[in-house]
Amino acid sequence: MAKITILGCGYGTALGVLFSSYGHEVVTWTKFEEEAEQLRRDREHKRLLAGVKLPDALGVTTDPKAVAGADIVIICIPSPFYREAVCAVKPYIDKKTVVVNASKGLEEATGCRLSEIIRQELPENPAAVLTGPCHAEEIARFVPTTEVCAAYTPETAKYIQNTLACEVYRIYINDDVTGCELGGVLKNPIALGCGIARGMGLGDNTVAALMTRGMTEITRLAVALGANWKTFTGMAGLGDLIVTCTSQHSRNYRAGYLIGQGVPAAEAVAQIGTVEGYLNSKTAFRLAQEHDIETPIIEQIVNVCYNSGDPQKSISALMTRESKHERELFWLDE
């Protein structure tokens, strides 16, 4: 069994429930004393995980020194506050501790993937990414879930797989850190678009088209950024796209649904909370432009969310683009 510190008490609480229930020594960290006190008092995350009782063994703290002596530190912090959180605990992390990114975002100012922030701030620590099709609401209730761990060394990935996997939580490993991380990031704007389509009253055909062509955009951009296209046939690609584009648990989908019903994007996001697809769509589109990559769906998401674009006009713009061949050149067998 491992000593685990989890940064973040949203999705982090769900992982904490799972890992502590399977015998690990787990403490979750938040910088907000009010949040920590509520969790300690009620033993329940009433806003995100209503009805799920926190195990007695699961600790909650605001002390950044909680990372000291941990075998594994898992970071579940939204992208705008990610580097701040890493820097807050940086003085106390042992160099041998494996640091795992479990968040799905990009740093807006730099375009960095979140594991890149780990490597910049904690260059001597083994780093990994844990990603795939998962909702906190289901992980905390022990619904069978599969994810993928990608790491910078095979030993690190195998360590996370062997340590954290259990009968309800299966972990595959992958050597494509860039692809696994970008799969988790880039599906969020697509899920936002699927929610918008549903909110507009559009049907299964439209959502299927957005998901399928969205996966093409995800793969196209990720390959330009150094990923292996085959990664996107797995957990971090197709798996995560399906779960995020089709579920009411998905904050991206729910925010999109409100936008499709006419709620202004900023207001919809304020109602839902952290919506990484909204936060990262601009960054993803900027990266696409910098690498001369075509991402028409992401472009229209940015237009709707930040330029007050009309979703109906965005759908029309996508449907009337110049006709083209479906298959990408890099999808040919190697």
C-alpha positions, 0 to 999 in steps of 0.5 A, spaced: 500 500 500 502 507 498 502 513 501 498 518 497 497 525 497 492 528 492 491 536 491 484 538 489 478 536 493 473 536 487 475 530 482 481 529 488 475 527 493 473 521 488 480 518 487 481 519 495 474 515 496 477 510 491 484 509 493 483 509 501 477 504 500 482 499 497 487 500 503 492 506 501 494 511 506 490 518 503 490 525 504 487 530 500 489 537 500 485 544 498 488 551 499 481 553 502 480 552 509 472 552 508 472 547 504 476 542 508 472 544 514 466 542 511 469 535 508 472 534 515 465 535 518 460 532 514 464 527 511 461 528 504 462 533 498 455 535 498 456 539 492 459 534 487 458 527 490 452 528 494 450 521 498 457 519 498 460 518 505 468 519 505 472 513 509 474 515 516 481 514 513 481 519 508 484 525 511 483 532 508 488 538 510 490 545 507 497 544 509 502 543 503 507 539 508 502 534 507 506 532 500 512 530 505 514 523 505 508 521 500 510 515 495 505 518 490 502 525 489 496 526 484 494 533 482 487 534 480 487 542 480 484 546 474 488 549 469 488 556 471 491 554 478 495 548 476 502 552 477 500 555 483 498 549 486 505 545 484 509 551 487 505 551 493 507 544 495 514 544 491 518 545 497 516 539 501 515 534 496 521 528 496 525 527 490 523 520 489 515 522 490 512 520 483 508 526 481 501 524 477 497 529 473 490 527 473 487 534 470 485 535 463 487 542 461 492 547 458 496 553 461 493 559 457 499 563 458 504 558 455 500 553 452 504 548 456 501 541 458 500 540 465 505 535 466 510 539 463 509 544 468 510 538 473 517 537 469 519 544 469 517 546 477 519 539 479 525 536 474 527 531 479 521 527 480 518 522 476 512 524 472 506 521 469 499 522 467 493 519 469 487 520 464 481 516 460 474 516 460 472 517 468 467 521 472 468 523 479 461 521 480 462 514 478 469 513 481 467 515 488 461 509 487 466 504 485 463 503 478 468 499 474 472 504 470 478 504 466 484 509 465 491 509 462 497 511 465 502 515 460 509 516 463 516 519 461 519 512 463 516 505 463 518 504 470 514 509 472 508 507 468 508 500 471 509 503 478 502 507 478 499 501 474 501 496 479 500 500 485 493 504 484 489 498 479 484 494 483 478 490 481 473 496 480 479 501 477 483 498 471 489 501 468 493 501 462 499 504 460 502 508 454 508 511 452 505 517 449 505 522 454 503 528 449 498 524 446 494 521 452 495 528 455 492 532 449 486 527 448 484 529 455 484 536 453 482 537 446 476 533 447 473 538 452 471 543 446 468 538 442 464 536 448 462 543 449 460 543 442 455 536 443 452 540 449 450 546 444 447 541 439 443 538 444 441 544 447 439 547 440 434 541 439 439 537 434 439 530 434 443 524 434 446 525 427 449 532 429 452 529 435 455 523 432 458 528 426 461 533 431 464 527 435 467 523 429 470 530 426 472 532 432 476 526 433 479 528 427 481 535 429 484 532 436 488 527 432 490 532 427 492 537 432 495 532 437 500 529 432 502 536 430 504 537 437 508 530 437 503 525 439 502 518 436 495 518 432 494 511 435 493 513 442 487 516 440 484 509 438 484 508 446 482 510 453 485 517 452 482 518 445 476 515 443 474 513 450 474 520 453 471 523 448 465 518 448 464 519 456 465 527 455 460 528 449 454 524 452 454 524 459 450 529 464 456 528 469 460 532 464 460 539 465 463 541 458 456 538 456 452 541 461 455 548 460 454 547 452 447 545 453 445 551 456 449 555 451 445 552 446 438 554 449 441 561 449 444 562 455 451 567 454 457 562 454 460 566 460 453 565 464 453 558 463 460 557 465 458 560 472 452 556 473 456 549 472 463 551 475 470 549 472 469 548 464 475 546 461 473 546 454 471 553 455 477 555 458 482 551 453 478 552 447 482 559 445 489 556 447 487 550 443 485 554 437 491 558 438 496 552 438 492 550 431 494 557 428 501 557 430 502 550 427 497 551 421 492 546 423 485 546 421 480 545 427 474 548 424 469 545 430 474 548 435 474 555 431 467 555 431 466 553 439 471 559 440 467 564 436 460 562 440 464 562 447 468 568 446 465 572 440 458 572 441 457 567 435 450 564 433 450 557 434 446 556 428 450 560 424 456 556 426 453 549 424 451 552 418 458 554 417 461 547 418 456 544 414 457 548 408 465 548 408 469 545 402 468 538 400 474 534 402 476 527 403 475 524 409 481 520 411 488 523 414 494 522 411 497 520 417 492 515 418 495 510 413 498 504 416 505 504 418 
